[in-house]
Amino acid sequence: MDSPERKTILVVDDVEVNVQLLTSYLHGEGYTVKAARDGEQAIQMVQEYAPDLVLLDVMMPKMNGFQVCKILKGDGVTQFIPIIMVTALNELEDKIRGIESGADDFLTKPFNKMELLARVRSLLRIKYLHDELQKKVIELQRAKEELRQLAITDGLTKLYNYRYFREQLQQELNRATRHNLSVSLIMIDLDHFKHYNDTNGHPAGDALLRTMARLFKENIRNIDLAARYGGEEFSLVLIETNKYAAKIVAEKIRKLVEGHPFDHGETQPLGKITISTGVATFPEDAKGFDQLVKVADERLYRAKQAGRNTILAES
């Protein structure tokens, strides 16, 4: 668990004899040893090598051990590296000062070799357990995020699903109400999708939906939202977008779909893959979620009645 060949220990002491003695003891146990001669160098080496433990002398020039310990323990990157303070001082006041600086343990000179190695092993074991716990926390966070993504993502197209669409659109409408902003909704339906499925098979239909989803996602801004509304129907939520801008986006996407070389497009009634689109804008066309969806959906229906491969943004 605390295998020494994997552990690096930084020895910080301005006295060469002390460094040599500690290095000899630690090398004998298989640890990798780095050495720093003063506090400033110690901080630099901790940042560079990220040692598993620091043996830190208290009495040093430029910056004493208490100051070094306080800096390392105050840094979010280095705060969990164990620090053993090595000192000739044996006063209670000095130990309290060390604890307040963040030291994890103390050794008083002259120290016993076996005591030194026992304290090193103990703190390395604690650090190992802490590191393992952190790994588990990260794994749990990743698993939680993966589950969240599964809960809000459509399995086939990898766009957001209907549930997430509802939540986000409502949030954006609330925000738009507070700040007097516009939000536009584009409802999209693939023309003659049943014919496509019946003619070319469901795997081809699934592939078409996936490609269509990619086109939608790649041609809106990062702040906008693309979702699979259901079946062959999609929705785009355009944040802070008025009716005029939404119509431009809808027409751009309609043309992209019409000109895209989809497989088996020639088998469709129109000789190509096309979409019909209904556009509605808050607060111009609706005052709330249900009404906005209803208006956009009604316009989509009328666009299909008008011959498909078109957009409708007005009543």
DRENLOSE-697147 format. One line per field, with one value per residue (C-alpha): residue number from 0; y, z, x. Coordinates in nm, 4 decimals. Layout:
BEGIN
num = (NUM; ...)
y = (Y; ...)
z = (Z; ...)
x = (X; ...)
This chain:
BEGIN
num = (0; 1; 2; 3; 4; 5; 6; 7; 8; 9; 10; 11; 12; 13; 14; 15; 16; 17; 18; 19; 20; 21; 22; 23; 24; 25; 26; 27; 28; 29; 30; 31; 32; 33; 34; 35; 36; 37; 38; 39; 40; 41; 42; 43; 44; 45; 46; 47; 48; 49; 50; 51; 52; 53; 54; 55; 56; 57; 58; 59; 60; 61; 62; 63; 64; 65; 66; 67; 68; 69; 70; 71; 72; 73; 74; 75; 76; 77; 78; 79; 80; 81; 82; 83; 84; 85; 86; 87; 88; 89; 90; 91; 92; 93; 94; 95; 96; 97; 98; 99; 100; 101; 102; 103; 104; 105; 106; 107; 108; 109; 110; 111; 112; 113; 114; 115; 116; 117; 118; 119; 120; 121; 122; 123; 124; 125; 126; 127; 128; 129; 130; 131; 132; 133; 134; 135; 136; 137; 138; 139; 140; 141; 142; 143; 144; 145; 146; 147; 148; 149; 150; 151; 152; 153; 154; 155; 156; 157; 158; 159; 160; 161; 162; 163; 164; 165; 166; 167; 168; 169; 170; 171; 172; 173; 174; 175; 176; 177; 178; 179; 180; 181; 182; 183; 184; 185; 186; 187; 188; 189; 190; 191; 192; 193; 194; 195; 196; 197; 198; 199; 200; 201; 202; 203; 204; 205; 206; 207; 208; 209; 210; 211; 212; 213; 214; 215; 216; 217; 218; 219; 220; 221; 222; 223; 224; 225; 226; 227; 228; 229; 230; 231; 232; 233; 234; 235; 236; 237; 238; 239; 240; 241; 242; 243; 244; 245; 246; 247; 248; 249; 250; 251; 252; 253; 254; 255; 256; 257; 258; 259; 260; 261; 262; 263; 264; 265; 266; 267; 268; 269; 270; 271; 272; 273; 274; 275; 276; 277; 278; 279; 280; 281; 282; 283; 284; 285; 286; 287; 288; 289; 290; 291; 292; 293; 294; 295; 296; 297; 298; 299; 300; 301; 302; 303; 304; 305; 306; 307; 308; 309; 310; 311; 312; 313; 314)
y = (0.0000; 0.2393; 0.0731; 0.2889; 0.2644; 0.4700; 0.7400; 1.0603; 1.2442; 1.5999; 1.6730; 2.0427; 2.1398; 2.3929; 2.1687; 1.9271; 1.6650; 1.6489; 1.6108; 1.3299; 1.1465; 1.1664; 1.0745; 0.7696; 0.6487; 0.6979; 0.5535; 0.2472; 0.1924; 0.2356; 0.5862; 0.8412; 1.1474; 1.5086; 1.7795; 2.1530; 2.3858; 2.6627; 2.7438; 2.9158; 2.6231; 2.3839; 2.5545; 2.5462; 2.1760; 2.0844; 2.2530; 2.0841; 1.7293; 1.6969; 1.4777; 1.2351; 1.3735; 1.6630; 1.6451; 2.0124; 2.1648; 2.4547; 2.6680; 2.7865; 3.1114; 3.3374; 3.1554; 2.9309; 2.6012; 2.7476; 2.9934; 2.7244; 2.4923; 2.7635; 2.8449; 2.4788; 2.4067; 2.7187; 2.6101; 2.3945; 2.1962; 2.1095; 2.1243; 1.7471; 1.6653; 1.5457; 1.7559; 1.6354; 1.9244; 1.8408; 2.0669; 2.0992; 2.3012; 2.1055; 2.3744; 2.3297; 2.6779; 2.5779; 2.2670; 2.4725; 2.7130; 2.4176; 2.2816; 2.6234; 2.6298; 2.2990; 2.0464; 1.6848; 1.5550; 1.6490; 1.4994; 1.6405; 1.6348; 1.4189; 1.1696; 0.7929; 0.6249; 0.3729; 0.6457; 0.8543; 0.5680; 0.4703; 0.8249; 0.8450; 0.5168; 0.6233; 0.9527; 0.7950; 0.5413; 0.8222; 1.0077; 0.6900; 0.6473; 1.0129; 0.9829; 0.6680; 0.8432; 1.1349; 0.8929; 0.7369; 1.0798; 1.1698; 0.8359; 0.8919; 1.2436; 1.1095; 0.8330; 1.0883; 1.3089; 1.0105; 0.9190; 1.2792; 1.2833; 0.9575; 1.1060; 1.4141; 1.2711; 1.0949; 0.7568; 0.7488; 1.1034; 1.2096; 1.5365; 1.6480; 1.4649; 1.6003; 1.6190; 1.8339; 2.0461; 2.1278; 2.2162; 2.4356; 2.6166; 2.7012; 2.8306; 3.0441; 3.1841; 3.2751; 3.4470; 3.6240; 3.7523; 3.8926; 4.0663; 4.1568; 3.9276; 3.7240; 3.3462; 3.1710; 2.8126; 2.6237; 2.3025; 2.0747; 1.7678; 1.5403; 1.5304; 1.1854; 1.0074; 0.7110; 0.6667; 0.6734; 0.4062; 0.1866; 0.2116; 0.1819; 0.0078; 0.1233; 0.1089; 0.3576; 0.5704; 0.5703; 0.6712; 0.9562; 1.0815; 1.0732; 1.2677; 1.5166; 1.5681; 1.6346; 1.8973; 2.0750; 2.0724; 2.1943; 2.4873; 2.6561; 2.8460; 2.6793; 2.8705; 2.7372; 2.4001; 2.1198; 1.8433; 1.5447; 1.6303; 1.2853; 1.0470; 1.2432; 1.5789; 1.8081; 2.1396; 2.4211; 2.6769; 2.9972; 3.2079; 3.5880; 3.5581; 3.7590; 3.6483; 3.7950; 3.6166; 3.2912; 3.2900; 3.3305; 3.0318; 2.8218; 2.8994; 2.8271; 2.4845; 2.4107; 2.4788; 2.2718; 1.9741; 2.0178; 2.0251; 1.7524; 1.4239; 1.1917; 0.8255; 0.7226; 1.0793; 1.0081; 0.7580; 1.0322; 1.1834; 1.5172; 1.3454; 1.4535; 1.4729; 1.7867; 1.9349; 2.1496; 2.4121; 2.6193; 2.9221; 3.1013; 3.3771; 3.4781; 3.7166; 3.8251; 3.5081; 3.3637; 3.4513; 3.1113; 2.7639; 2.5839; 2.8598; 2.8982; 2.5251; 2.5252; 2.8172; 2.6698; 2.3292; 2.4756; 2.6623; 2.3446; 2.1632; 2.4374; 2.4350; 2.0652; 2.1326; 2.4017; 2.1442; 2.0745; 2.1827; 2.5242; 2.7369; 2.9236; 3.1973; 3.4002; 3.3264)
z = (0.0000; 0.0876; -0.1237; -0.0801; -0.4383; -0.5400; -0.2758; -0.3033; 0.0102; 0.0130; 0.2820; 0.3649; 0.5742; 0.5374; 0.7148; 0.4731; 0.7408; 0.8361; 0.4713; 0.4200; 0.7324; 0.6461; 0.2841; 0.3960; 0.6246; 0.3621; 0.0724; 0.2866; 0.2971; -0.0794; -0.0858; -0.3539; -0.1847; -0.3035; -0.1057; -0.0642; 0.1210; 0.2169; 0.2366; -0.0996; -0.2792; -0.0854; -0.2092; -0.5683; -0.5437; -0.3896; -0.6803; -0.9318; -0.7934; -0.5811; -0.3184; -0.1078; 0.2160; 0.3353; 0.6180; 0.7051; 0.9334; 1.1414; 1.1746; 0.8266; 0.6703; 0.4569; 0.5515; 0.8552; 0.8580; 1.0127; 0.7249; 0.4624; 0.6224; 0.6354; 0.2654; 0.1569; 0.3701; 0.2413; -0.1208; -0.2524; -0.4675; -0.1894; 0.1274; 0.1631; 0.1349; 0.4856; 0.6602; 0.9447; 1.1137; 1.2334; 1.5116; 1.7970; 1.9774; 2.2336; 2.3870; 2.3912; 2.2464; 1.9387; 1.8818; 1.9075; 1.6524; 1.4251; 1.4574; 1.3778; 1.0669; 0.9567; 1.0452; 1.0556; 1.2914; 1.4729; 1.5230; 1.7799; 1.7192; 1.7814; 1.6455; 1.6476; 1.3065; 1.3808; 1.5130; 1.2000; 0.9648; 1.1657; 1.1483; 0.7758; 0.7081; 0.9171; 0.7353; 0.3944; 0.4764; 0.5714; 0.2509; 0.0486; 0.2047; 0.1400; -0.2237; -0.2690; -0.1161; -0.3552; -0.6481; -0.5323; -0.4956; -0.8502; -0.9801; -0.8046; -0.9467; -1.2950; -1.2492; -1.1231; -1.4258; -1.6607; -1.5008; -1.5297; -1.8963; -1.9534; -1.7838; -2.0068; -2.3359; -2.6152; -2.6633; -3.0435; -3.1478; -2.8393; -2.8360; -2.5206; -2.4560; -2.4140; -2.0363; -2.0456; -2.3231; -2.1017; -1.8022; -1.9941; -2.2007; -1.8860; -1.7206; -2.0233; -2.0336; -1.6655; -1.7278; -2.0354; -1.8312; -1.5619; -1.8071; -2.0832; -2.3421; -2.6377; -2.6714; -2.9956; -3.0435; -3.3707; -3.4085; -3.6870; -3.8450; -4.1048; -4.4147; -4.5158; -4.2530; -4.2390; -4.6142; -4.5661; -4.2951; -4.4918; -4.8076; -4.6631; -4.3296; -3.9688; -3.9420; -4.2296; -4.0567; -3.7346; -3.9251; -4.0852; -3.7454; -3.6113; -3.9079; -3.8833; -3.5124; -3.5869; -3.8479; -3.6020; -3.3209; -3.5421; -3.6781; -3.3632; -3.1011; -2.7901; -2.5745; -2.7743; -2.7236; -2.9667; -2.8492; -2.9863; -2.9172; -3.0117; -3.3090; -3.6114; -3.4482; -3.3104; -3.1265; -3.1157; -2.8353; -2.9412; -2.6441; -2.6595; -3.0209; -3.1777; -3.4532; -3.7365; -3.6279; -3.5604; -3.9151; -4.0515; -3.8462; -3.9505; -4.3181; -4.2934; -4.1446; -4.3978; -4.6827; -4.5187; -4.4916; -4.8448; -4.9876; -4.7712; -4.9503; -4.7289; -4.8244; -5.0180; -5.0522; -5.4083; -5.2804; -5.1051; -5.2574; -5.3016; -5.4432; -5.1442; -4.7644; -4.6382; -4.3193; -4.2263; -3.9549; -3.7231; -3.5429; -3.2388; -3.0275; -2.6654; -2.5711; -2.9154; -2.9911; -2.6447; -2.2765; -2.1399; -2.2095; -2.3162; -2.5452; -2.7076; -2.7862; -2.9105; -3.1492; -3.2868; -3.3297; -3.5067; -3.7486; -3.8119; -3.8947; -4.1348; -4.2977; -4.3719; -4.5086; -4.7343; -4.9170; -4.6768; -4.7094; -4.5771; -4.2634; -4.1103; -3.8522; -3.8676; -3.7846)
x = (0.0000; 0.2848; 0.5527; 0.8692; 0.9884; 0.6884; 0.7392; 0.9398; 1.0466; 1.1765; 1.4351; 1.4654; 1.7676; 2.0475; 2.3001; 2.4660; 2.5401; 2.1723; 2.0688; 2.3203; 2.2058; 1.8365; 1.9033; 2.1040; 1.8236; 1.5543; 1.7536; 1.8153; 1.4407; 1.4028; 1.2566; 1.3446; 1.4950; 1.5144; 1.6910; 1.6378; 1.8732; 1.6318; 1.2625; 1.2297; 1.3931; 1.1691; 0.8527; 0.9801; 1.0682; 0.7348; 0.5608; 0.7920; 0.8127; 0.4957; 0.6692; 0.4719; 0.6149; 0.8324; 1.0882; 1.1180; 1.3796; 1.2529; 1.5657; 1.6709; 1.7908; 1.5633; 1.2444; 1.1990; 1.0133; 0.6986; 0.6655; 0.7295; 0.4759; 0.2119; 0.2615; 0.2432; -0.0620; -0.2324; -0.2015; -0.4862; -0.2432; 0.0049; -0.2046; -0.2416; 0.1299; 0.2323; 0.4940; 0.7135; 0.8886; 1.2392; 1.3598; 1.6049; 1.3386; 1.1416; 0.9266; 0.5484; 0.5117; 0.7145; 0.5029; 0.1857; 0.3299; 0.4078; 0.0553; -0.0867; 0.1345; -0.0208; 0.2504; 0.1357; 0.4048; 0.7263; 1.0730; 1.3081; 1.6820; 1.8672; 1.6135; 1.6110; 1.6313; 1.3563; 1.1271; 1.1905; 1.1089; 0.8005; 0.6630; 0.7391; 0.5590; 0.2621; 0.2129; 0.2702; 0.0001; -0.2391; -0.1557; -0.2121; -0.5563; -0.6360; -0.5264; -0.7354; -1.0346; -0.9875; -0.9771; -1.3026; -1.4621; -1.3569; -1.4870; -1.8196; -1.8419; -1.7755; -2.0321; -2.2831; -2.2203; -2.2529; -2.5855; -2.7003; -2.6070; -2.7939; -3.0994; -3.1068; -2.9772; -3.1637; -2.9981; -3.0197; -2.9271; -2.7238; -2.9164; -3.0962; -3.4213; -3.7732; -3.7480; -3.4367; -3.5874; -3.8849; -3.6676; -3.4250; -3.6853; -3.8789; -3.5621; -3.4790; -3.8311; -3.8045; -3.4723; -3.6072; -3.9010; -3.6706; -3.4377; -3.6853; -3.5215; -3.6464; -3.6338; -3.7195; -3.8321; -3.7931; -3.9910; -3.8640; -4.0177; -3.8552; -4.0725; -4.2052; -3.9967; -4.2369; -4.1927; -3.8154; -3.8341; -4.0730; -3.8605; -3.5103; -3.5567; -3.5363; -3.1529; -3.1331; -3.3974; -3.1960; -2.8835; -3.0779; -3.1946; -2.8390; -2.7035; -2.9867; -2.9137; -2.5470; -2.6398; -2.8665; -2.6114; -2.3266; -2.5245; -2.6448; -2.4472; -2.3069; -2.5543; -2.8516; -3.0132; -3.0959; -3.3276; -3.5105; -3.8734; -3.9985; -3.9936; -3.8714; -3.9449; -3.6732; -3.6668; -3.4136; -3.4170; -3.2424; -3.1373; -3.1785; -3.2961; -3.5757; -3.8138; -3.6055; -3.2855; -3.4726; -3.6134; -3.2609; -3.1416; -3.4411; -3.3891; -3.0165; -3.0864; -3.3614; -3.1178; -2.8430; -3.0756; -3.2087; -2.8566; -2.7030; -2.6178; -2.8213; -2.8291; -3.1422; -3.2655; -3.3723; -3.6305; -3.8289; -4.1464; -3.9654; -3.6565; -3.4489; -3.4515; -3.6249; -3.7662; -4.0624; -4.0244; -4.2419; -4.0965; -4.2374; -4.0824; -4.1313; -4.2848; -4.4036; -4.6020; -4.6581; -4.6370; -4.5382; -4.4020; -4.7192; -4.8352; -4.4923; -4.4730; -4.8310; -4.7741; -4.4508; -4.6156; -4.9200; -4.6948; -4.4983; -4.8220; -4.9259; -4.5824; -4.6298; -4.9785; -4.8308; -4.6214; -4.3318; -3.9657; -4.0595; -4.0601; -4.3519; -4.2887; -4.6080; -4.9692)
